[in-house]
Amino acid sequence: MTTRPRPFTAVAALFVAAALLVTACGDSGSDSGTDKDSKTTVTSATAASIADVTGSIKGSGASFPDAFYQEAVAGLADVAPDLTVTYDAIGSSSGREAFAQDLNDFAGTDSLVGDDEAIEKGTFSYIPTTAASIAIVYNLPGVDDLKLDGPTLAKIF
């Protein structure tokens, strides 16, 4: 019997590797391989396999990437069974607020961190994880079959 790997397993592994890299690059004030709250432990900077990673990574934020994150987390569980990753879709601003309060390890957001937010510049990195097209919806009474091409939409917006 041949099984097909989950489509997001490689992306999930890349996502976790990026999250661990960003976490590892932060200054925890110690030489230990464990962060201040013992959330994530990396046994070596050159770990032989993602399967060796243990611990937990908690994220929250925008609802838009939630479906991707849930699929990626499910795929990651197949290759890193001792790593627990959770993501709660609570909204961009709430996720950033939780991140600022050190309640999560990453925040999903669809906007940049504002100057008025309590997240110190230089303490985080932006890592694009999803992309999407935008649908233009319109309602013109009496017009039943209007199709706008790209150049026309660009002129409107």
Short mmCIF file of the C-alpha atoms (twelve columns), coordinates in Angstrom:
data_MODEL
# 
_entry.id   MODEL 
# 
loop_
_atom_site.group_PDB 
_atom_site.id 
_atom_site.type_symbol 
_atom_site.label_atom_id 
_atom_site.label_alt_id 
_atom_site.label_comp_id 
_atom_site.label_asym_id 
_atom_site.label_seq_id 
_atom_site.Cartn_x 
_atom_site.Cartn_y 
_atom_site.Cartn_z 
_atom_site.pdbx_PDB_model_num 
ATOM 1   C CA . MET A 1   0.000   0.000  0.000   1 
ATOM 2   C CA . THR A 2   1.365   3.366  -0.988  1 
ATOM 3   C CA . THR A 3   0.533   6.399  1.091   1 
ATOM 4   C CA . ARG A 4   0.836   9.943  -0.071  1 
ATOM 5   C CA . PRO A 5   2.447   12.403 2.345   1 
ATOM 6   C CA . ARG A 6   0.336   15.277 3.602   1 
ATOM 7   C CA . PRO A 7   0.660   18.232 1.238   1 
ATOM 8   C CA . PHE A 8   1.771   20.673 3.912   1 
ATOM 9   C CA . THR A 9   4.303   18.503 5.766   1 
ATOM 10  C CA . ALA A 10  7.310   20.161 4.149   1 
ATOM 11  C CA . VAL A 11  5.815   23.621 4.630   1 
ATOM 12  C CA . ALA A 12  4.990   22.801 8.244   1 
ATOM 13  C CA . ALA A 13  8.541   21.649 8.896   1 
ATOM 14  C CA . LEU A 14  9.850   24.842 7.298   1 
ATOM 15  C CA . PHE A 15  7.430   26.925 9.395   1 
ATOM 16  C CA . VAL A 16  8.569   25.289 12.630  1 
ATOM 17  C CA . ALA A 17  12.214  25.519 11.628  1 
ATOM 18  C CA . ALA A 18  11.754  29.248 10.974  1 
ATOM 19  C CA . ALA A 19  9.959   29.701 14.297  1 
ATOM 20  C CA . LEU A 20  12.713  27.844 16.124  1 
ATOM 21  C CA . LEU A 21  15.385  29.840 14.309  1 
ATOM 22  C CA . VAL A 22  13.762  33.139 15.249  1 
ATOM 23  C CA . THR A 23  13.364  31.936 18.838  1 
ATOM 24  C CA . ALA A 24  16.966  30.727 18.951  1 
ATOM 25  C CA . CYS A 25  18.232  34.063 17.628  1 
ATOM 26  C CA . GLY A 26  16.560  35.910 20.471  1 
ATOM 27  C CA . ASP A 27  18.561  36.797 23.565  1 
ATOM 28  C CA . SER A 28  17.333  34.692 26.458  1 
ATOM 29  C CA . GLY A 29  20.193  35.795 28.692  1 
ATOM 30  C CA . SER A 30  21.539  32.281 29.163  1 
ATOM 31  C CA . ASP A 31  23.591  29.735 27.268  1 
ATOM 32  C CA . SER A 32  21.020  27.004 27.807  1 
ATOM 33  C CA . GLY A 33  19.205  25.359 24.919  1 
ATOM 34  C CA . THR A 34  15.937  25.963 26.753  1 
ATOM 35  C CA . ASP A 35  14.049  29.261 26.780  1 
ATOM 36  C CA . LYS A 36  13.098  31.045 30.000  1 
ATOM 37  C CA . ASP A 37  9.769   29.229 30.302  1 
ATOM 38  C CA . SER A 38  11.036  25.813 29.111  1 
ATOM 39  C CA . LYS A 39  8.567   25.944 26.234  1 
ATOM 40  C CA . THR A 40  10.853  24.654 23.502  1 
ATOM 41  C CA . THR A 41  14.053  22.666 23.727  1 
ATOM 42  C CA . VAL A 42  16.424  22.263 20.822  1 
ATOM 43  C CA . THR A 43  18.976  19.545 21.443  1 
ATOM 44  C CA . SER A 44  21.469  20.896 18.939  1 
ATOM 45  C CA . ALA A 45  21.790  23.767 16.511  1 
ATOM 46  C CA . THR A 46  22.285  21.119 13.840  1 
ATOM 47  C CA . ALA A 47  19.674  18.598 14.957  1 
ATOM 48  C CA . ALA A 48  19.719  15.502 12.776  1 
ATOM 49  C CA . SER A 49  15.986  15.579 12.212  1 
ATOM 50  C CA . ILE A 50  12.865  17.615 12.847  1 
ATOM 51  C CA . ALA A 51  11.632  14.454 14.587  1 
ATOM 52  C CA . ASP A 52  14.083  15.186 17.418  1 
ATOM 53  C CA . VAL A 53  12.416  18.493 18.311  1 
ATOM 54  C CA . THR A 54  10.421  18.440 21.546  1 
ATOM 55  C CA . GLY A 55  8.377   20.995 23.422  1 
ATOM 56  C CA . SER A 56  5.528   23.287 22.515  1 
ATOM 57  C CA . ILE A 57  4.967   26.345 20.372  1 
ATOM 58  C CA . LYS A 58  1.889   28.459 20.987  1 
ATOM 59  C CA . GLY A 59  0.510   31.007 18.573  1 
ATOM 60  C CA . SER A 60  -2.600  33.090 18.143  1 
ATOM 61  C CA . GLY A 61  -3.896  35.836 15.941  1 
ATOM 62  C CA . ALA A 62  -5.544  36.362 12.573  1 
ATOM 63  C CA . SER A 63  -8.299  34.036 11.423  1 
ATOM 64  C CA . PHE A 64  -7.224  34.189 7.761   1 
ATOM 65  C CA . PRO A 65  -4.196  31.837 8.093   1 
ATOM 66  C CA . ASP A 66  -5.949  29.526 10.579  1 
ATOM 67  C CA . ALA A 67  -6.916  26.846 8.034   1 
ATOM 68  C CA . PHE A 68  -3.335  26.724 6.747   1 
ATOM 69  C CA . TYR A 69  -1.858  26.587 10.258  1 
ATOM 70  C CA . GLN A 70  -4.228  23.801 11.331  1 
ATOM 71  C CA . GLU A 71  -3.322  21.726 8.254   1 
ATOM 72  C CA . ALA A 72  0.388   22.450 8.714   1 
ATOM 73  C CA . VAL A 73  0.230   21.499 12.397  1 
ATOM 74  C CA . ALA A 74  -1.525  18.228 11.519  1 
ATOM 75  C CA . GLY A 75  1.184   17.441 8.964   1 
ATOM 76  C CA . LEU A 76  3.914   18.395 11.388  1 
ATOM 77  C CA . ALA A 77  2.557   15.986 13.994  1 
ATOM 78  C CA . ASP A 78  3.412   13.166 11.586  1 
ATOM 79  C CA . VAL A 79  7.094   14.113 11.453  1 
ATOM 80  C CA . ALA A 80  7.634   15.682 14.903  1 
ATOM 81  C CA . PRO A 81  5.428   13.725 17.296  1 
ATOM 82  C CA . ASP A 82  7.023   15.191 20.440  1 
ATOM 83  C CA . LEU A 83  6.405   18.790 19.401  1 
ATOM 84  C CA . THR A 84  3.064   20.370 20.261  1 
ATOM 85  C CA . VAL A 85  2.029   23.369 18.172  1 
ATOM 86  C CA . THR A 86  -1.222  25.233 18.793  1 
ATOM 87  C CA . TYR A 87  -2.772  28.225 17.073  1 
ATOM 88  C CA . ASP A 88  -5.893  30.062 18.206  1 
ATOM 89  C CA . ALA A 89  -7.625  32.324 15.677  1 
ATOM 90  C CA . ILE A 90  -8.538  35.217 17.991  1 
ATOM 91  C CA . GLY A 91  -7.929  38.102 15.582  1 
ATOM 92  C CA . SER A 92  -4.809  39.972 14.504  1 
ATOM 93  C CA . SER A 93  -4.814  42.653 17.180  1 
ATOM 94  C CA . SER A 94  -5.600  40.170 19.969  1 
ATOM 95  C CA . GLY A 95  -2.796  37.889 18.782  1 
ATOM 96  C CA . ARG A 96  -0.325  40.780 18.723  1 
ATOM 97  C CA . GLU A 97  -1.491  41.836 22.194  1 
ATOM 98  C CA . ALA A 98  -0.976  38.295 23.515  1 
ATOM 99  C CA . PHE A 99  2.483   38.277 21.920  1 
ATOM 100 C CA . ALA A 100 3.315   41.607 23.580  1 
ATOM 101 C CA . GLN A 101 2.263   40.126 26.929  1 
ATOM 102 C CA . ASP A 102 4.474   37.055 26.297  1 
ATOM 103 C CA . LEU A 103 1.426   34.765 26.282  1 
ATOM 104 C CA . ASN A 104 2.361   33.138 22.982  1 
ATOM 105 C CA . ASP A 105 5.446   32.388 20.917  1 
ATOM 106 C CA . PHE A 106 4.181   33.902 17.677  1 
ATOM 107 C CA . ALA A 107 1.279   35.962 16.417  1 
ATOM 108 C CA . GLY A 108 -0.439  35.656 13.074  1 
ATOM 109 C CA . THR A 109 -1.346  39.076 11.741  1 
ATOM 110 C CA . ASP A 110 -2.578  40.637 8.550   1 
ATOM 111 C CA . SER A 111 -1.210  44.071 9.362   1 
ATOM 112 C CA . LEU A 112 2.056   45.534 10.586  1 
ATOM 113 C CA . VAL A 113 2.728   46.144 14.258  1 
ATOM 114 C CA . GLY A 114 1.823   49.748 15.000  1 
ATOM 115 C CA . ASP A 115 4.000   52.257 16.831  1 
ATOM 116 C CA . ASP A 116 1.331   52.472 19.537  1 
ATOM 117 C CA . GLU A 117 1.517   48.748 20.358  1 
ATOM 118 C CA . ALA A 118 3.462   47.414 23.322  1 
ATOM 119 C CA . ILE A 119 5.823   45.287 21.237  1 
ATOM 120 C CA . GLU A 120 9.364   46.637 21.279  1 
ATOM 121 C CA . LYS A 121 10.904  47.076 17.829  1 
ATOM 122 C CA . GLY A 122 13.674  44.587 17.157  1 
ATOM 123 C CA . THR A 123 12.163  41.902 19.395  1 
ATOM 124 C CA . PHE A 124 10.255  40.200 16.589  1 
ATOM 125 C CA . SER A 125 10.531  39.303 12.921  1 
ATOM 126 C CA . TYR A 126 7.938   39.213 10.162  1 
ATOM 127 C CA . ILE A 127 7.787   35.802 8.464   1 
ATOM 128 C CA . PRO A 128 5.251   35.544 5.627   1 
ATOM 129 C CA . THR A 129 3.354   32.266 5.908   1 
ATOM 130 C CA . THR A 130 0.298   32.664 3.671   1 
ATOM 131 C CA . ALA A 131 -0.836  34.615 0.651   1 
ATOM 132 C CA . ALA A 132 -4.221  35.041 -0.967  1 
ATOM 133 C CA . SER A 133 -6.041  36.740 -3.734  1 
ATOM 134 C CA . ILE A 134 -8.625  39.366 -2.962  1 
ATOM 135 C CA . ALA A 135 -12.149 39.136 -4.346  1 
ATOM 136 C CA . ILE A 136 -13.798 42.346 -5.464  1 
ATOM 137 C CA . VAL A 137 -17.526 42.238 -4.734  1 
ATOM 138 C CA . TYR A 138 -19.885 44.846 -6.105  1 
ATOM 139 C CA . ASN A 139 -23.616 45.530 -6.182  1 
ATOM 140 C CA . LEU A 140 -24.997 47.651 -9.002  1 
ATOM 141 C CA . PRO A 141 -28.800 47.562 -9.120  1 
ATOM 142 C CA . GLY A 142 -30.026 46.822 -12.633 1 
ATOM 143 C CA . VAL A 143 -26.663 45.443 -13.825 1 
ATOM 144 C CA . ASP A 144 -26.791 41.664 -14.113 1 
ATOM 145 C CA . ASP A 145 -23.676 40.755 -16.090 1 
ATOM 146 C CA . LEU A 146 -20.767 43.077 -15.348 1 
ATOM 147 C CA . LYS A 147 -17.254 41.656 -15.628 1 
ATOM 148 C CA . LEU A 148 -14.362 43.904 -14.713 1 
ATOM 149 C CA . ASP A 149 -10.905 43.025 -16.013 1 
ATOM 150 C CA . GLY A 150 -7.653  43.671 -14.121 1 
ATOM 151 C CA . PRO A 151 -6.756  47.013 -15.728 1 
ATOM 152 C CA . THR A 152 -10.262 48.385 -15.101 1 
ATOM 153 C CA . LEU A 153 -10.163 47.306 -11.435 1 
ATOM 154 C CA . ALA A 154 -6.723  48.885 -11.072 1 
ATOM 155 C CA . LYS A 155 -8.101  52.187 -12.343 1 
ATOM 156 C CA . ILE A 156 -10.980 52.046 -9.836  1 
ATOM 157 C CA . PHE A 157 -8.789  51.290 -6.836  1 
# 
